[in-house]
Amino acid sequence: MFITFEGPDGSGKSTVIKKVYEKLSSDGYDIVLTREPGGTPIAEKIRDIILDNSNQAIDARTEALLYAASRRQHLVEKIWPALKEGKIVLCDRFLDSSLAYQGGGRNLGIENVLNINLFATENTYPDLTLFFDVSPEIGLSRVSHDKKRVADRLDNENENFHEKVYNAFKDIVKTYKERTVIIDASKPLEEVIEAAYKVIKTKLDGLR
């Protein structure tokens, strides 16, 4: 099963996915934990280009294509092989983030970005997506107060950009409601972890 964790900056999904991975691994599931952009050496190098604060000249379409290229490499090297071996893949961001950030935030259009990615991924969609729902105001406040986090090029975009990303995410959730479960990410961390774990555990138990 291919499971993705999505949400705006500061939603806490990166912290939650690690905790859920630990809980499911202790339950005996064979799980691969990965992230986007990145996940493999080549894809991580593309990530560095995309998120580097010194690369302010990156064009919006170039950015979208770099994400798609990184995603393709990630699938070929890591995700598809793991799924073929019968493993469960937990991925921090995937297709929906490109649709929201580049399609919505960069005004490229969700449909345009989707087409780029369907070519790159050969129409690969997650089996299950958890959307960590938190307002841009709360999310950005968390980011600014996180001493361990170094703000990247997208973190540093203005509030209007993040508002557009959030609204795009909400539209994407409606479009793909059959595979998406909304998690209230404004709640205390432990509650969010438990909610995410229960959703995935219930889904996995149904396959046994």
C-alpha positions, 0 to 999 in steps of 0.5 A, spaced: 500 500 500 502 506 498 500 512 503 502 519 503 502 525 508 500 531 505 498 538 508 501 545 508 507 548 511 507 547 519 501 542 519 506 537 523 505 531 518 513 530 518 513 529 525 507 525 525 509 520 519 515 518 523 511 517 529 506 513 525 512 509 522 515 507 528 508 505 531 506 500 525 513 497 525 512 495 532 506 492 530 510 488 525 508 491 518 514 491 513 514 499 512 518 504 508 519 511 510 520 516 505 519 523 503 519 528 497 522 532 494 527 527 495 528 519 497 533 517 493 540 520 492 539 523 485 532 526 487 535 529 494 540 533 489 534 535 485 531 537 492 537 541 494 536 545 487 529 546 488 529 549 496 535 552 496 534 560 498 539 562 493 536 559 487 530 565 487 531 565 479 527 559 478 522 559 474 515 557 476 514 552 470 522 550 471 520 548 479 514 544 477 518 540 472 524 539 477 519 536 482 516 532 477 523 529 475 525 528 482 518 524 483 520 520 477 526 518 480 524 517 487 518 512 484 523 508 479 528 507 485 524 506 491 517 506 491 515 502 485 520 496 488 518 497 495 511 496 493 512 490 488 516 487 494 509 487 498 511 493 502 507 499 505 510 505 503 509 512 507 511 518 503 511 525 506 508 529 500 507 526 493 503 528 487 498 533 491 503 537 494 505 539 486 498 540 485 497 545 491 504 549 491 505 549 483 498 549 481 495 553 486 501 557 489 504 558 483 498 559 479 500 554 474 493 551 474 492 544 477 490 541 471 497 543 467 501 540 473 497 534 474 498 533 466 506 534 467 506 529 473 501 523 470 507 523 465 512 523 470 509 517 474 505 513 469 499 515 472 501 513 479 496 515 485 497 513 492 492 508 495 491 512 501 492 520 503 492 523 509 491 531 509 493 534 515 488 540 515 491 547 519 490 554 517 496 558 514 496 562 520 497 557 525 502 553 520 506 559 519 506 561 526 509 554 528 514 554 522 517 561 525 517 558 532 521 552 530 528 553 532 530 547 529 527 548 522 531 552 517 526 556 513 527 554 505 525 557 499 518 555 499 517 557 507 519 564 505 514 565 500 509 570 502 502 569 506 498 570 500 502 564 496 501 560 502 493 562 502 493 560 495 496 553 497 492 552 502 485 553 498 488 549 493 489 543 497 482 544 500 480 543 492 484 537 491 481 534 497 474 534 494 477 532 488 480 526 491 475 524 496 475 517 495 482 516 497 483 522 502 482 522 509 482 529 513 486 529 519 485 535 524 492 538 525 490 544 529 489 539 535 495 537 540 501 533 537 499 526 540 492 526 538 494 528 531 499 522 531 493 517 534 488 519 529 493 518 523 495 511 526 488 509 527 486 511 520 492 507 517 491 501 522 484 500 520 485 500 512 491 495 513 487 491 518 482 491 512 487 488 507 489 482 512 
